[in-house]
Amino acid sequence: MLHYHVAYRLPKSAGQMVVAEALDFPGAMSQGFDLPDARLMIASAMEDLAEILLDDGVALPAPDPNATDLDADLVELVPLGVFAGTRG
């Protein structure tokens, strides 16, 4: 299983969302009402992007062990689960 670095930016004021960006999976960005919601949303975005890439015959990006974002409030590894096969 591949693990990608995801940076989270927490709200600075009421009414703002948590922003999530996969640092080593280009194009994977999302947001959520709180941190647990943002974690679910970014995992879903990464899975969707992975399926598109694989359907197009494009290899998934290699996780970068040095990926970091000094401006993020939190950076953590998120596993990416994709399954081979055809879509129904």
PyMOL Python script that loads the backbone (N, CA, C, O; Angstrom):
from pymol import cmd

cmd.read_pdbstr("""\
ATOM      1  N   MET A   1       0.849  -1.180   0.000  1.00  0.00           N
ATOM      2  CA  MET A   1       0.000   0.000   0.000  1.00  0.00           C
ATOM      3  C   MET A   1       0.891   1.237   0.000  1.00  0.00           C
ATOM      4  O   MET A   1       1.889   1.306   0.717  1.00  0.00           O
ATOM      5  N   LEU A   2       0.511   2.200  -0.809  1.00  0.00           N
ATOM      6  CA  LEU A   2       1.244   3.462  -0.879  1.00  0.00           C
ATOM      7  C   LEU A   2       0.731   4.423   0.182  1.00  0.00           C
ATOM      8  O   LEU A   2      -0.457   4.434   0.506  1.00  0.00           O
ATOM      9  N   HIS A   3       1.643   5.232   0.721  1.00  0.00           N
ATOM     10  CA  HIS A   3       1.291   6.258   1.706  1.00  0.00           C
ATOM     11  C   HIS A   3       1.792   7.604   1.202  1.00  0.00           C
ATOM     12  O   HIS A   3       2.965   7.751   0.858  1.00  0.00           O
ATOM     13  N   TYR A   4       0.902   8.579   1.160  1.00  0.00           N
ATOM     14  CA  TYR A   4       1.238   9.919   0.678  1.00  0.00           C
ATOM     15  C   TYR A   4       1.145  10.932   1.819  1.00  0.00           C
ATOM     16  O   TYR A   4       0.352  10.778   2.748  1.00  0.00           O
ATOM     17  N   HIS A   5       1.968  11.960   1.722  1.00  0.00           N
ATOM     18  CA  HIS A   5       1.972  13.037   2.715  1.00  0.00           C
ATOM     19  C   HIS A   5       0.836  14.014   2.416  1.00  0.00           C
ATOM     20  O   HIS A   5       0.710  14.523   1.302  1.00  0.00           O
ATOM     21  N   VAL A   6       0.023  14.260   3.426  1.00  0.00           N
ATOM     22  CA  VAL A   6      -1.082  15.210   3.284  1.00  0.00           C
ATOM     23  C   VAL A   6      -0.891  16.335   4.288  1.00  0.00           C
ATOM     24  O   VAL A   6      -0.690  16.095   5.479  1.00  0.00           O
ATOM     25  N   ALA A   7      -0.956  17.565   3.793  1.00  0.00           N
ATOM     26  CA  ALA A   7      -0.848  18.757   4.632  1.00  0.00           C
ATOM     27  C   ALA A   7      -2.254  19.283   4.909  1.00  0.00           C
ATOM     28  O   ALA A   7      -3.100  19.344   4.016  1.00  0.00           O
ATOM     29  N   TYR A   8      -2.481  19.657   6.152  1.00  0.00           N
ATOM     30  CA  TYR A   8      -3.772  20.220   6.564  1.00  0.00           C
ATOM     31  C   TYR A   8      -3.561  21.646   7.056  1.00  0.00           C
ATOM     32  O   TYR A   8      -2.618  21.940   7.790  1.00  0.00           O
ATOM     33  N   ARG A   9      -4.458  22.512   6.633  1.00  0.00           N
ATOM     34  CA  ARG A   9      -4.476  23.881   7.130  1.00  0.00           C
ATOM     35  C   ARG A   9      -5.777  24.042   7.903  1.00  0.00           C
ATOM     36  O   ARG A   9      -6.870  23.943   7.347  1.00  0.00           O
ATOM     37  N   LEU A  10      -5.629  24.293   9.194  1.00  0.00           N
ATOM     38  CA  LEU A  10      -6.795  24.390  10.072  1.00  0.00           C
ATOM     39  C   LEU A  10      -7.403  25.787   9.998  1.00  0.00           C
ATOM     40  O   LEU A  10      -6.705  26.754   9.693  1.00  0.00           O
ATOM     41  N   PRO A  11      -8.692  25.896  10.274  1.00  0.00           N
ATOM     42  CA  PRO A  11      -9.366  27.196  10.197  1.00  0.00           C
ATOM     43  C   PRO A  11      -8.759  28.209  11.169  1.00  0.00           C
ATOM     44  O   PRO A  11      -8.396  27.873  12.297  1.00  0.00           O
ATOM     45  N   LYS A  12      -8.661  29.432  10.713  1.00  0.00           N
ATOM     46  CA  LYS A  12      -8.153  30.521  11.555  1.00  0.00           C
ATOM     47  C   LYS A  12      -9.289  31.291  12.211  1.00  0.00           C
ATOM     48  O   LYS A  12      -9.077  32.047  13.160  1.00  0.00           O
ATOM     49  N   SER A  13     -10.506  31.088  11.690  1.00  0.00           N
ATOM     50  CA  SER A  13     -11.666  31.754  12.283  1.00  0.00           C
ATOM     51  C   SER A  13     -12.911  30.897  12.060  1.00  0.00           C
ATOM     52  O   SER A  13     -12.904  29.975  11.244  1.00  0.00           O
ATOM     53  N   ALA A  14     -13.955  31.206  12.780  1.00  0.00           N
ATOM     54  CA  ALA A  14     -15.209  30.453  12.695  1.00  0.00           C
ATOM     55  C   ALA A  14     -15.763  30.488  11.279  1.00  0.00           C
ATOM     56  O   ALA A  14     -15.685  31.506  10.591  1.00  0.00           O
ATOM     57  N   GLY A  15     -16.315  29.375  10.860  1.00  0.00           N
ATOM     58  CA  GLY A  15     -16.944  29.301   9.550  1.00  0.00           C
ATOM     59  C   GLY A  15     -16.013  28.877   8.427  1.00  0.00           C
ATOM     60  O   GLY A  15     -16.466  28.653   7.305  1.00  0.00           O
ATOM     61  N   GLN A  16     -14.732  28.763   8.703  1.00  0.00           N
ATOM     62  CA  GLN A  16     -13.791  28.323   7.677  1.00  0.00           C
ATOM     63  C   GLN A  16     -13.661  26.810   7.715  1.00  0.00           C
ATOM     64  O   GLN A  16     -13.961  26.171   8.723  1.00  0.00           O
ATOM     65  N   MET A  17     -13.208  26.245   6.597  1.00  0.00           N
ATOM     66  CA  MET A  17     -13.062  24.804   6.471  1.00  0.00           C
ATOM     67  C   MET A  17     -11.599  24.403   6.662  1.00  0.00           C
ATOM     68  O   MET A  17     -10.697  25.231   6.539  1.00  0.00           O
ATOM     69  N   VAL A  18     -11.380  23.137   6.963  1.00  0.00           N
ATOM     70  CA  VAL A  18     -10.039  22.563   6.993  1.00  0.00           C
ATOM     71  C   VAL A  18      -9.665  22.226   5.548  1.00  0.00           C
ATOM     72  O   VAL A  18     -10.420  21.544   4.854  1.00  0.00           O
ATOM     73  N   VAL A  19      -8.521  22.694   5.101  1.00  0.00           N
ATOM     74  CA  VAL A  19      -8.046  22.437   3.742  1.00  0.00           C
ATOM     75  C   VAL A  19      -6.998  21.341   3.793  1.00  0.00           C
ATOM     76  O   VAL A  19      -6.102  21.366   4.637  1.00  0.00           O
ATOM     77  N   ALA A  20      -7.113  20.369   2.878  1.00  0.00           N
ATOM     78  CA  ALA A  20      -6.181  19.253   2.811  1.00  0.00           C
ATOM     79  C   ALA A  20      -5.579  19.174   1.414  1.00  0.00           C
ATOM     80  O   ALA A  20      -6.285  19.311   0.415  1.00  0.00           O
ATOM     81  N   GLU A  21      -4.263  18.950   1.352  1.00  0.00           N
ATOM     82  CA  GLU A  21      -3.567  18.833   0.073  1.00  0.00           C
ATOM     83  C   GLU A  21      -2.532  17.720   0.166  1.00  0.00           C
ATOM     84  O   GLU A  21      -1.695  17.711   1.069  1.00  0.00           O
ATOM     85  N   ALA A  22      -2.597  16.784  -0.774  1.00  0.00           N
ATOM     86  CA  ALA A  22      -1.589  15.728  -0.844  1.00  0.00           C
ATOM     87  C   ALA A  22      -0.335  16.320  -1.472  1.00  0.00           C
ATOM     88  O   ALA A  22      -0.354  16.755  -2.623  1.00  0.00           O
ATOM     89  N   LEU A  23       0.739  16.333  -0.721  1.00  0.00           N
ATOM     90  CA  LEU A  23       1.967  16.994  -1.171  1.00  0.00           C
ATOM     91  C   LEU A  23       2.691  16.225  -2.261  1.00  0.00           C
ATOM     92  O   LEU A  23       3.365  16.827  -3.097  1.00  0.00           O
ATOM     93  N   ASP A  24       2.563  14.906  -2.267  1.00  0.00           N
ATOM     94  CA  ASP A  24       3.277  14.096  -3.251  1.00  0.00           C
ATOM     95  C   ASP A  24       2.335  13.335  -4.177  1.00  0.00           C
ATOM     96  O   ASP A  24       2.726  12.343  -4.793  1.00  0.00           O
ATOM     97  N   PHE A  25       1.080  13.810  -4.272  1.00  0.00           N
ATOM     98  CA  PHE A  25       0.107  13.265  -5.221  1.00  0.00           C
ATOM     99  C   PHE A  25      -0.538  14.468  -5.920  1.00  0.00           C
ATOM    100  O   PHE A  25      -1.588  14.948  -5.492  1.00  0.00           O
ATOM    101  N   PRO A  26       0.096  14.953  -6.998  1.00  0.00           N
ATOM    102  CA  PRO A  26      -0.359  16.181  -7.662  1.00  0.00           C
ATOM    103  C   PRO A  26      -1.850  16.161  -8.005  1.00  0.00           C
ATOM    104  O   PRO A  26      -2.374  15.184  -8.540  1.00  0.00           O
ATOM    105  N   GLY A  27      -2.510  17.263  -7.683  1.00  0.00           N
ATOM    106  CA  GLY A  27      -3.920  17.434  -8.001  1.00  0.00           C
ATOM    107  C   GLY A  27      -4.877  17.008  -6.913  1.00  0.00           C
ATOM    108  O   GLY A  27      -6.071  17.294  -7.000  1.00  0.00           O
ATOM    109  N   ALA A  28      -4.381  16.330  -5.886  1.00  0.00           N
ATOM    110  CA  ALA A  28      -5.266  15.852  -4.814  1.00  0.00           C
ATOM    111  C   ALA A  28      -5.398  16.926  -3.746  1.00  0.00           C
ATOM    112  O   ALA A  28      -4.491  17.147  -2.943  1.00  0.00           O
ATOM    113  N   MET A  29      -6.543  17.585  -3.754  1.00  0.00           N
ATOM    114  CA  MET A  29      -6.858  18.623  -2.776  1.00  0.00           C
ATOM    115  C   MET A  29      -8.320  18.461  -2.383  1.00  0.00           C
ATOM    116  O   MET A  29      -9.137  17.997  -3.178  1.00  0.00           O
ATOM    117  N   SER A  30      -8.642  18.844  -1.160  1.00  0.00           N
ATOM    118  CA  SER A  30     -10.021  18.781  -0.706  1.00  0.00           C
ATOM    119  C   SER A  30     -10.167  19.657   0.526  1.00  0.00           C
ATOM    120  O   SER A  30      -9.235  20.359   0.920  1.00  0.00           O
ATOM    121  N   GLN A  31     -11.339  19.609   1.125  1.00  0.00           N
ATOM    122  CA  GLN A  31     -11.580  20.344   2.361  1.00  0.00           C
ATOM    123  C   GLN A  31     -12.683  19.638   3.133  1.00  0.00           C
ATOM    124  O   GLN A  31     -13.412  18.810   2.588  1.00  0.00           O
ATOM    125  N   GLY A  32     -12.790  19.976   4.400  1.00  0.00           N
ATOM    126  CA  GLY A  32     -13.811  19.378   5.240  1.00  0.00           C
ATOM    127  C   GLY A  32     -14.232  20.341   6.326  1.00  0.00           C
ATOM    128  O   GLY A  32     -13.560  21.340   6.584  1.00  0.00           O
ATOM    129  N   PHE A  33     -15.356  20.032   6.965  1.00  0.00           N
ATOM    130  CA  PHE A  33     -15.883  20.889   8.029  1.00  0.00           C
ATOM    131  C   PHE A  33     -15.000  20.864   9.272  1.00  0.00           C
ATOM    132  O   PHE A  33     -14.936  21.838  10.022  1.00  0.00           O
ATOM    133  N   ASP A  34     -14.313  19.727   9.480  1.00  0.00           N
ATOM    134  CA  ASP A  34     -13.385  19.574  10.595  1.00  0.00           C
ATOM    135  C   ASP A  34     -12.293  18.606  10.147  1.00  0.00           C
ATOM    136  O   ASP A  34     -12.327  18.123   9.016  1.00  0.00           O
ATOM    137  N   LEU A  35     -11.328  18.317  11.016  1.00  0.00           N
ATOM    138  CA  LEU A  35     -10.200  17.467  10.629  1.00  0.00           C
ATOM    139  C   LEU A  35     -10.642  16.055  10.238  1.00  0.00           C
ATOM    140  O   LEU A  35     -10.175  15.555   9.215  1.00  0.00           O
ATOM    141  N   PRO A  36     -11.512  15.390  10.993  1.00  0.00           N
ATOM    142  CA  PRO A  36     -11.940  14.049  10.562  1.00  0.00           C
ATOM    143  C   PRO A  36     -12.623  14.065   9.186  1.00  0.00           C
ATOM    144  O   PRO A  36     -12.412  13.166   8.373  1.00  0.00           O
ATOM    145  N   ASP A  37     -13.436  15.085   8.939  1.00  0.00           N
ATOM    146  CA  ASP A  37     -14.110  15.197   7.647  1.00  0.00           C
ATOM    147  C   ASP A  37     -13.092  15.459   6.533  1.00  0.00           C
ATOM    148  O   ASP A  37     -13.198  14.880   5.452  1.00  0.00           O
ATOM    149  N   ALA A  38     -12.119  16.318   6.785  1.00  0.00           N
ATOM    150  CA  ALA A  38     -11.091  16.601   5.782  1.00  0.00           C
ATOM    151  C   ALA A  38     -10.273  15.351   5.473  1.00  0.00           C
ATOM    152  O   ALA A  38      -9.889  15.129   4.325  1.00  0.00           O
ATOM    153  N   ARG A  39     -10.005  14.535   6.494  1.00  0.00           N
ATOM    154  CA  ARG A  39      -9.270  13.280   6.271  1.00  0.00           C
ATOM    155  C   ARG A  39     -10.059  12.355   5.342  1.00  0.00           C
ATOM    156  O   ARG A  39      -9.484  11.758   4.431  1.00  0.00           O
ATOM    157  N   LEU A  40     -11.353  12.235   5.563  1.00  0.00           N
ATOM    158  CA  LEU A  40     -12.184  11.406   4.686  1.00  0.00           C
ATOM    159  C   LEU A  40     -12.220  11.952   3.265  1.00  0.00           C
ATOM    160  O   LEU A  40     -12.123  11.198   2.297  1.00  0.00           O
ATOM    161  N   MET A  41     -12.360  13.253   3.151  1.00  0.00           N
ATOM    162  CA  MET A  41     -12.496  13.874   1.838  1.00  0.00           C
ATOM    163  C   MET A  41     -11.209  13.768   1.015  1.00  0.00           C
ATOM    164  O   MET A  41     -11.273  13.504  -0.186  1.00  0.00           O
ATOM    165  N   ILE A  42     -10.046  13.969   1.634  1.00  0.00           N
ATOM    166  CA  ILE A  42      -8.795  13.879   0.879  1.00  0.00           C
ATOM    167  C   ILE A  42      -8.526  12.433   0.482  1.00  0.00           C
ATOM    168  O   ILE A  42      -8.019  12.179  -0.611  1.00  0.00           O
ATOM    169  N   ALA A  43      -8.858  11.480   1.354  1.00  0.00           N
ATOM    170  CA  ALA A  43      -8.680  10.066   0.991  1.00  0.00           C
ATOM    171  C   ALA A  43      -9.552   9.714  -0.207  1.00  0.00           C
ATOM    172  O   ALA A  43      -9.114   8.992  -1.103  1.00  0.00           O
ATOM    173  N   SER A  44     -10.766  10.213  -0.229  1.00  0.00           N
ATOM    174  CA  SER A  44     -11.673   9.972  -1.358  1.00  0.00           C
ATOM    175  C   SER A  44     -11.141  10.626  -2.630  1.00  0.00           C
ATOM    176  O   SER A  44     -11.187  10.021  -3.701  1.00  0.00           O
ATOM    177  N   ALA A  45     -10.642  11.844  -2.523  1.00  0.00           N
ATOM    178  CA  ALA A  45     -10.090  12.540  -3.689  1.00  0.00           C
ATOM    179  C   ALA A  45      -8.893  11.786  -4.253  1.00  0.00           C
ATOM    180  O   ALA A  45      -8.756  11.662  -5.470  1.00  0.00           O
ATOM    181  N   MET A  46      -8.031  11.284  -3.381  1.00  0.00           N
ATOM    182  CA  MET A  46      -6.857  10.534  -3.840  1.00  0.00           C
ATOM    183  C   MET A  46      -7.281   9.240  -4.532  1.00  0.00           C
ATOM    184  O   MET A  46      -6.709   8.873  -5.559  1.00  0.00           O
ATOM    185  N   GLU A  47      -8.273   8.548  -3.983  1.00  0.00           N
ATOM    186  CA  GLU A  47      -8.760   7.319  -4.608  1.00  0.00           C
ATOM    187  C   GLU A  47      -9.344   7.601  -5.988  1.00  0.00           C
ATOM    188  O   GLU A  47      -9.081   6.862  -6.937  1.00  0.00           O
ATOM    189  N   ASP A  48     -10.136   8.667  -6.103  1.00  0.00           N
ATOM    190  CA  ASP A  48     -10.725   9.027  -7.388  1.00  0.00           C
ATOM    191  C   ASP A  48      -9.647   9.356  -8.415  1.00  0.00           C
ATOM    192  O   ASP A  48      -9.707   8.892  -9.554  1.00  0.00           O
ATOM    193  N   LEU A  49      -8.665  10.153  -8.012  1.00  0.00           N
ATOM    194  CA  LEU A  49      -7.577  10.494  -8.938  1.00  0.00           C
ATOM    195  C   LEU A  49      -6.776   9.266  -9.334  1.00  0.00           C
ATOM    196  O   LEU A  49      -6.388   9.127 -10.494  1.00  0.00           O
ATOM    197  N   ALA A  50      -6.523   8.377  -8.388  1.00  0.00           N
ATOM    198  CA  ALA A  50      -5.778   7.156  -8.685  1.00  0.00           C
ATOM    199  C   ALA A  50      -6.519   6.310  -9.716  1.00  0.00           C
ATOM    200  O   ALA A  50      -5.904   5.789 -10.647  1.00  0.00           O
ATOM    201  N   GLU A  51      -7.834   6.171  -9.556  1.00  0.00           N
ATOM    202  CA  GLU A  51      -8.627   5.401 -10.513  1.00  0.00           C
ATOM    203  C   GLU A  51      -8.559   6.009 -11.910  1.00  0.00           C
ATOM    204  O   GLU A  51      -8.442   5.287 -12.900  1.00  0.00           O
ATOM    205  N   ILE A  52      -8.630   7.323 -11.987  1.00  0.00           N
ATOM    206  CA  ILE A  52      -8.550   7.997 -13.291  1.00  0.00           C
ATOM    207  C   ILE A  52      -7.190   7.742 -13.929  1.00  0.00           C
ATOM    208  O   ILE A  52      -7.107   7.388 -15.106  1.00  0.00           O
ATOM    209  N   LEU A  53      -6.132   7.921 -13.158  1.00  0.00           N
ATOM    210  CA  LEU A  53      -4.785   7.690 -13.695  1.00  0.00           C
ATOM    211  C   LEU A  53      -4.627   6.254 -14.180  1.00  0.00           C
ATOM    212  O   LEU A  53      -4.144   6.022 -15.288  1.00  0.00           O
ATOM    213  N   LEU A  54      -5.026   5.302 -13.366  1.00  0.00           N
ATOM    214  CA  LEU A  54      -4.874   3.897 -13.737  1.00  0.00           C
ATOM    215  C   LEU A  54      -5.729   3.535 -14.941  1.00  0.00           C
ATOM    216  O   LEU A  54      -5.288   2.781 -15.808  1.00  0.00           O
ATOM    217  N   ASP A  55      -6.959   4.066 -15.007  1.00  0.00           N
ATOM    218  CA  ASP A  55      -7.820   3.828 -16.182  1.00  0.00           C
ATOM    219  C   ASP A  55      -7.193   4.372 -17.453  1.00  0.00           C
ATOM    220  O   ASP A  55      -7.396   3.825 -18.537  1.00  0.00           O
ATOM    221  N   ASP A  56      -6.423   5.457 -17.317  1.00  0.00           N
ATOM    222  CA  ASP A  56      -5.756   6.066 -18.471  1.00  0.00           C
ATOM    223  C   ASP A  56      -4.391   5.440 -18.751  1.00  0.00           C
ATOM    224  O   ASP A  56      -3.691   5.859 -19.672  1.00  0.00           O
ATOM    225  N   GLY A  57      -4.013   4.437 -17.955  1.00  0.00           N
ATOM    226  CA  GLY A  57      -2.736   3.767 -18.161  1.00  0.00           C
ATOM    227  C   GLY A  57      -1.543   4.551 -17.651  1.00  0.00           C
ATOM    228  O   GLY A  57      -0.416   4.324 -18.090  1.00  0.00           O
ATOM    229  N   VAL A  58      -1.781   5.468 -16.729  1.00  0.00           N
ATOM    230  CA  VAL A  58      -0.725   6.309 -16.178  1.00  0.00           C
ATOM    231  C   VAL A  58      -0.346   5.773 -14.795  1.00  0.00           C
ATOM    232  O   VAL A  58      -1.218   5.468 -13.982  1.00  0.00           O
ATOM    233  N   ALA A  59       0.944   5.662 -14.539  1.00  0.00           N
ATOM    234  CA  ALA A  59       1.407   5.180 -13.238  1.00  0.00           C
ATOM    235  C   ALA A  59       1.083   6.194 -12.143  1.00  0.00           C
ATOM    236  O   ALA A  59       1.056   7.402 -12.377  1.00  0.00           O
ATOM    237  N   LEU A  60       0.842   5.679 -10.963  1.00  0.00           N
ATOM    238  CA  LEU A  60       0.616   6.562  -9.807  1.00  0.00           C
ATOM    239  C   LEU A  60       1.920   7.256  -9.447  1.00  0.00           C
ATOM    240  O   LEU A  60       2.994   6.683  -9.629  1.00  0.00           O
ATOM    241  N   PRO A  61       1.843   8.478  -8.941  1.00  0.00           N
ATOM    242  CA  PRO A  61       3.074   9.163  -8.526  1.00  0.00           C
ATOM    243  C   PRO A  61       3.733   8.427  -7.363  1.00  0.00           C
ATOM    244  O   PRO A  61       3.058   7.874  -6.494  1.00  0.00           O
ATOM    245  N   ALA A  62       5.040   8.434  -7.366  1.00  0.00           N
ATOM    246  CA  ALA A  62       5.783   7.801  -6.272  1.00  0.00           C
ATOM    247  C   ALA A  62       5.736   8.699  -5.046  1.00  0.00           C
ATOM    248  O   ALA A  62       5.986   9.900  -5.149  1.00  0.00           O
ATOM    249  N   PRO A  63       5.421   8.131  -3.886  1.00  0.00           N
ATOM    250  CA  PRO A  63       5.458   8.937  -2.660  1.00  0.00           C
ATOM    251  C   PRO A  63       6.862   9.499  -2.430  1.00  0.00           C
ATOM    252  O   PRO A  63       7.861   8.816  -2.653  1.00  0.00           O
ATOM    253  N   ASP A  64       6.918  10.733  -1.988  1.00  0.00           N
ATOM    254  CA  ASP A  64       8.185  11.411  -1.738  1.00  0.00           C
ATOM    255  C   ASP A  64       8.445  11.440  -0.236  1.00  0.00           C
ATOM    256  O   ASP A  64       7.746  12.136   0.500  1.00  0.00           O
ATOM    257  N   PRO A  65       9.453  10.684   0.228  1.00  0.00           N
ATOM    258  CA  PRO A  65       9.708  10.651   1.670  1.00  0.00           C
ATOM    259  C   PRO A  65      10.117  12.000   2.248  1.00  0.00           C
ATOM    260  O   PRO A  65      10.095  12.190   3.464  1.00  0.00           O
ATOM    261  N   ASN A  66      10.491  12.940   1.376  1.00  0.00           N
ATOM    262  CA  ASN A  66      10.924  14.261   1.841  1.00  0.00           C
ATOM    263  C   ASN A  66       9.846  15.328   1.687  1.00  0.00           C
ATOM    264  O   ASN A  66      10.111  16.506   1.922  1.00  0.00           O
ATOM    265  N   ALA A  67       8.642  14.937   1.297  1.00  0.00           N
ATOM    266  CA  ALA A  67       7.571  15.912   1.095  1.00  0.00           C
ATOM    267  C   ALA A  67       7.238  16.592   2.419  1.00  0.00           C
ATOM    268  O   ALA A  67       7.040  15.935   3.441  1.00  0.00           O
ATOM    269  N   THR A  68       7.181  17.911   2.381  1.00  0.00           N
ATOM    270  CA  THR A  68       6.864  18.674   3.589  1.00  0.00           C
ATOM    271  C   THR A  68       6.233  20.008   3.202  1.00  0.00           C
ATOM    272  O   THR A  68       6.373  20.464   2.067  1.00  0.00           O
ATOM    273  N   ASP A  69       5.558  20.610   4.123  1.00  0.00           N
ATOM    274  CA  ASP A  69       4.963  21.928   3.951  1.00  0.00           C
ATOM    275  C   ASP A  69       5.103  22.653   5.285  1.00  0.00           C
ATOM    276  O   ASP A  69       4.375  22.372   6.237  1.00  0.00           O
ATOM    277  N   LEU A  70       6.027  23.568   5.339  1.00  0.00           N
ATOM    278  CA  LEU A  70       6.312  24.262   6.593  1.00  0.00           C
ATOM    279  C   LEU A  70       5.180  25.179   7.040  1.00  0.00           C
ATOM    280  O   LEU A  70       5.116  25.554   8.210  1.00  0.00           O
ATOM    281  N   ASP A  71       4.288  25.543   6.124  1.00  0.00           N
ATOM    282  CA  ASP A  71       3.167  26.410   6.469  1.00  0.00           C
ATOM    283  C   ASP A  71       1.940  25.639   6.949  1.00  0.00           C
ATOM    284  O   ASP A  71       0.982  26.242   7.435  1.00  0.00           O
ATOM    285  N   ALA A  72       1.961  24.312   6.817  1.00  0.00           N
ATOM    286  CA  ALA A  72       0.809  23.498   7.218  1.00  0.00           C
ATOM    287  C   ALA A  72       0.728  23.402   8.743  1.00  0.00           C
ATOM    288  O   ALA A  72       1.741  23.472   9.438  1.00  0.00           O
ATOM    289  N   ASP A  73      -0.486  23.241   9.242  1.00  0.00           N
ATOM    290  CA  ASP A  73      -0.684  23.036  10.672  1.00  0.00           C
ATOM    291  C   ASP A  73      -0.404  21.591  11.068  1.00  0.00           C
ATOM    292  O   ASP A  73      -0.062  21.309  12.217  1.00  0.00           O
ATOM    293  N   LEU A  74      -0.552  20.674  10.106  1.00  0.00           N
ATOM    294  CA  LEU A  74      -0.361  19.253  10.356  1.00  0.00           C
ATOM    295  C   LEU A  74      -0.011  18.577   9.040  1.00  0.00           C
ATOM    296  O   LEU A  74      -0.621  18.871   8.012  1.00  0.00           O
ATOM    297  N   VAL A  75       0.964  17.677   9.060  1.00  0.00           N
ATOM    298  CA  VAL A  75       1.279  16.833   7.908  1.00  0.00           C
ATOM    299  C   VAL A  75       1.290  15.397   8.404  1.00  0.00           C
ATOM    300  O   VAL A  75       1.934  15.081   9.405  1.00  0.00           O
ATOM    301  N   GLU A  76       0.568  14.524   7.691  1.00  0.00           N
ATOM    302  CA  GLU A  76       0.544  13.123   8.080  1.00  0.00           C
ATOM    303  C   GLU A  76       0.514  12.236   6.848  1.00  0.00           C
ATOM    304  O   GLU A  76       0.152  12.678   5.758  1.00  0.00           O
ATOM    305  N   LEU A  77       0.900  10.973   7.034  1.00  0.00           N
ATOM    306  CA  LEU A  77       0.854   9.996   5.951  1.00  0.00           C
ATOM    307  C   LEU A  77      -0.556   9.428   5.853  1.00  0.00           C
ATOM    308  O   LEU A  77      -1.170   9.062   6.855  1.00  0.00           O
ATOM    309  N   VAL A  78      -1.053   9.364   4.625  1.00  0.00           N
ATOM    310  CA  VAL A  78      -2.383   8.827   4.372  1.00  0.00           C
ATOM    311  C   VAL A  78      -2.231   7.658   3.406  1.00  0.00           C
ATOM    312  O   VAL A  78      -1.627   7.807   2.344  1.00  0.00           O
ATOM    313  N   PRO A  79      -2.778   6.483   3.769  1.00  0.00           N
ATOM    314  CA  PRO A  79      -2.674   5.334   2.867  1.00  0.00           C
ATOM    315  C   PRO A  79      -3.631   5.481   1.691  1.00  0.00           C
ATOM    316  O   PRO A  79      -4.721   6.039   1.817  1.00  0.00           O
ATOM    317  N   LEU A  80      -3.197   4.967   0.548  1.00  0.00           N
ATOM    318  CA  LEU A  80      -4.036   4.983  -0.644  1.00  0.00           C
ATOM    319  C   LEU A  80      -4.376   3.542  -0.986  1.00  0.00           C
ATOM    320  O   LEU A  80      -3.489   2.739  -1.276  1.00  0.00           O
ATOM    321  N   GLY A  81      -5.647   3.218  -0.951  1.00  0.00           N
ATOM    322  CA  GLY A  81      -6.092   1.873  -1.314  1.00  0.00           C
ATOM    323  C   GLY A  81      -6.772   1.885  -2.658  1.00  0.00           C
ATOM    324  O   GLY A  81      -7.827   2.499  -2.815  1.00  0.00           O
ATOM    325  N   VAL A  82      -6.189   1.222  -3.622  1.00  0.00           N
ATOM    326  CA  VAL A  82      -6.803   1.072  -4.933  1.00  0.00           C
ATOM    327  C   VAL A  82      -6.825  -0.415  -5.263  1.00  0.00           C
ATOM    328  O   VAL A  82      -5.923  -1.161  -4.881  1.00  0.00           O
ATOM    329  N   PHE A  83      -7.845  -0.828  -5.962  1.00  0.00           N
ATOM    330  CA  PHE A  83      -8.009  -2.226  -6.291  1.00  0.00           C
ATOM    331  C   PHE A  83      -8.012  -2.412  -7.799  1.00  0.00           C
ATOM    332  O   PHE A  83      -8.671  -1.664  -8.520  1.00  0.00           O
ATOM    333  N   ALA A  84      -7.280  -3.403  -8.272  1.00  0.00           N
ATOM    334  CA  ALA A  84      -7.209  -3.688  -9.698  1.00  0.00           C
ATOM    335  C   ALA A  84      -8.525  -4.308 -10.135  1.00  0.00           C
ATOM    336  O   ALA A  84      -9.214  -4.964  -9.354  1.00  0.00           O
ATOM    337  N   GLY A  85      -8.854  -4.091 -11.378  1.00  0.00           N
ATOM    338  CA  GLY A  85     -10.069  -4.697 -11.923  1.00  0.00           C
ATOM    339  C   GLY A  85     -10.842  -3.695 -12.738  1.00  0.00           C
ATOM    340  O   GLY A  85     -10.416  -2.553 -12.911  1.00  0.00           O
ATOM    341  N   THR A  86     -11.964  -4.119 -13.230  1.00  0.00           N
ATOM    342  CA  THR A  86     -12.785  -3.236 -14.048  1.00  0.00           C
ATOM    343  C   THR A  86     -13.884  -2.634 -13.208  1.00  0.00           C
ATOM    344  O   THR A  86     -14.345  -3.220 -12.228  1.00  0.00           O
ATOM    345  N   ARG A  87     -14.285  -1.469 -13.609  1.00  0.00           N
ATOM    346  CA  ARG A  87     -15.403  -0.817 -12.938  1.00  0.00           C
ATOM    347  C   ARG A  87     -16.700  -1.368 -13.483  1.00  0.00           C
ATOM    348  O   ARG A  87     -16.825  -1.699 -14.662  1.00  0.00           O
ATOM    349  N   GLY A  88     -17.664  -1.453 -12.578  1.00  0.00           N
ATOM    350  CA  GLY A  88     -18.968  -1.993 -12.985  1.00  0.00           C
ATOM    351  C   GLY A  88     -19.789  -0.937 -13.479  1.00  0.00           C
ATOM    352  O   GLY A  88     -20.929  -1.176 -13.875  1.00  0.00           O
TER     353      GLY A  88
END
""", "prot")
cmd.dss("prot")
cmd.show_as("cartoon", "prot")
cmd.util.cbc("prot")
cmd.orient("prot")
